[in-house]
């Protein structure tokens, strides 16, 4: 399996959002993610250095959300709050889901663009 995988994410601005990724080996079997940590980072595409708009991790939740890890199913669920989706500018921002982000062998599992749509008032 070539990494990172690409996935385009779309949420309504100001809404909660979640997605679940399953981490698999090339043969389709689940990866042992016991003792692994995960981080989902969204950056601003409009700045030259790609300023971090927000990040959430599996080690602690914050105002932007968190990550729920299920080692039995090798799944990683990214859960974002309305604060997170509101912080994404028009045109979106690039994101990466990292496994073991603070280690020398950090792995970018999924990358793509995170877009938000404005919700029309009734």
N, C-alpha and C positions, 0 to 999 in steps of 0.2 A: 504494500500500500504506500503510495506516495504521500508524504506529508509536507506541508499542511494541506488539509482538505479545504475546499472553498465553499462558503455558504453565505448567501445574502440574507441579512436579517432586516425585517421591517416591523415597526411598532407604531402605534398611535402615540403621538406626543402627549405626555402627561398620563399615560396609562401604565399599569403593571404589565410585565412581559416575561415570558419564560420559554426556554427551549431545553430539550434533553438530548445530549449526544452520547452515543455508546462507543466506548474505546475498544477496538478489535484488532487482533493480529491479522496478518495477510491472509491467513486461511479462514478467517471469519470467527475464530474462537475469541472469547473475551480476554482482554489484557488484565493481568493481575495489577490492580491499582491500589492495593493495600499500602498504606503509608505514603501515598502520593498526595501532593498538594496541587491546587489548580487556581489560576487567576484569569479573569476575563477583563481585557483592557480595551477601552475605546479612546481613540486619539482624534484631535481636531485636524482635519485634512487641510484647513485653510491657513495653518501656521507653518512656517518653514521647518520648525523643529518637531512638529507633530505633538503639541502639548497634550497631556493626558486629560481627557474630559472627565473620566471616572474609571474606576476599576473595582471589581468585586472578587472575593477570594473564598476558598473553601475553609480557610483557617478562622475567619471571623466575619460576621455580617457588618454592614455599615449602612449609612443613609441611602446608598445606591442599590443595596440588595446583598446577595450572597450566592454561594454555590453549594449545592447539596450533592454529596458523593455517595453512591451505592456500590460497594465493593462486590456484592454478590452478582449484580447484573452488569458491572463495569460501566455504569452510567454516571454522567455528570450533568446535573441540571443547573443551568444559569437562571437565576431569578432576579429581575430588575424591578425597582420601585418606580413610581411616577417621577420622582426626583431625577432618576437616571435618564429616563426617556425624554424628559423636558430639557435636559442639558445638551442633547444632540442637535447641532445647528442644521439649518436647511441645507440640503445637499449631502447630509450624512457624514460619517467618519469611519475610518478603517478600524477594525478590531482584530484581536487575536485571543484565542483561548490557549493558554499555556499550561503544560504539565510540568511540575517542579520548577516554577519560574525563577527561584532564587539559587538554583544549583547550576554547576557548569554544564550539565547535560540537559538543560531545559529543552523541552520539546514543544514546538508550535503545532498544536493539533488541528486547529481550525482557524482560518482567516477569512476576511471578507469585508464588506461594507455594511455598516449599521445605519439604516435610514429610518426617519420618523416622518409620519404624515400628520398634518394638522387635522384636528377634528372640528367639523363645523358645529357651531352652536345651534340648538333647535330654535 
